[in-house]
Amino acid sequence: MTPAPPPAPSRLATIWSELVAAAMAQPNVIQRRRLVGGARLAVEVHDGRLAVTIARTGVMVGTVEERTFRKHCQIPEDARRIPEEGQHTTPDGLSWYVGFVWAVEAGEK
């Protein structure tokens, strides 16, 4: 019996890979994508660190949603969460966001 092929990557994982590849190719340039469900994802590589921001307009990023991003975007368990608890808002108060930062080496995702 032939084993089943591995599942295809999720659409979010594919978008993540594209953003990380672009960020690695262009350090210090923020790569952004607005997702179908309304969330926004931003990725930047700066000084050997990868930073990701997950944002929503008008509502907080949900707990399950944050877990989904962590899984599909392969955010390491030891990544620093910003803020440590809760969420930040933009100066105009219209968007909520949470970020993660961790060290990366050239060629790593």
C-alpha positions in Angstrom: 0.0 0.0 0.0 1.4 3.4 -1.0 1.5 6.0 1.8 -0.7 9.0 1.2 1.2 12.1 0.0 1.8 14.8 2.6 -1.0 17.5 2.7 -0.5 20.6 0.5 0.6 23.7 2.5 -2.2 26.0 3.5 -2.8 29.2 1.6 -1.6 31.1 4.7 1.6 29.0 4.8 2.2 29.8 1.1 1.6 33.5 1.6 3.9 33.4 4.6 6.7 31.7 2.6 6.4 34.3 -0.2 6.5 37.2 2.3 9.6 35.8 4.1 11.4 35.1 0.8 10.8 38.7 -0.3 11.8 40.1 3.2 15.0 38.0 3.1 15.8 39.2 -0.4 15.2 42.9 0.6 16.2 43.4 4.2 14.8 46.5 6.0 11.8 46.6 3.6 8.4 45.7 5.1 6.5 43.1 3.0 2.8 43.4 3.5 -0.3 41.4 2.5 -4.0 41.9 3.3 -5.7 38.6 3.6 -9.1 37.6 2.4 -10.6 37.4 5.9 -9.5 41.0 6.7 -6.3 40.4 8.7 -3.1 42.0 7.6 0.3 40.4 7.7 3.6 42.3 7.6 7.1 40.8 7.6 10.5 42.4 7.8 14.1 41.2 8.2 16.3 43.7 10.1 19.7 43.1 11.7 19.4 39.3 11.7 15.9 39.3 13.1 12.6 38.5 11.5 9.6 40.5 12.7 6.0 39.7 11.9 2.9 41.8 12.6 -0.6 40.5 12.5 -3.3 43.2 12.5 -7.0 43.7 12.2 -9.1 46.9 11.7 -11.9 47.5 14.2 -11.4 44.3 16.2 -8.7 42.6 18.2 -6.7 39.7 16.7 -8.5 36.6 18.1 -6.8 34.0 20.3 -7.6 31.2 17.9 -6.6 33.4 15.0 -3.2 34.2 16.7 -2.7 30.4 17.2 -3.5 29.7 13.6 -0.9 32.3 12.4 1.7 30.9 14.8 1.1 27.4 13.4 0.9 28.2 9.6 3.6 30.9 9.7 6.0 28.6 11.7 6.5 31.3 14.4 8.9 29.7 16.9 7.6 29.0 20.4 10.4 31.2 21.8 9.7 34.1 19.6 9.3 37.3 21.6 5.7 38.5 21.5 5.1 42.2 21.3 3.4 43.1 23.6 3.9 40.2 26.0 0.2 40.2 26.7 -2.8 41.9 25.1 -2.5 43.9 21.9 -1.4 47.3 20.7 -3.5 49.7 18.8 -2.5 52.1 16.0 -2.3 55.8 17.0 -5.8 56.4 15.4 -7.2 53.6 17.5 -8.7 51.9 14.4 -6.5 48.8 14.2 -5.3 46.2 16.7 -2.1 44.3 16.3 0.4 41.8 17.8 3.9 41.1 16.7 6.6 38.5 17.0 10.4 38.8 16.6 13.1 36.2 16.5 16.6 35.7 15.2 17.2 34.2 11.8 20.3 33.3 9.8 20.8 33.8 6.1 18.9 31.1 4.2 16.6 30.3 7.2 12.9 30.9 7.3 
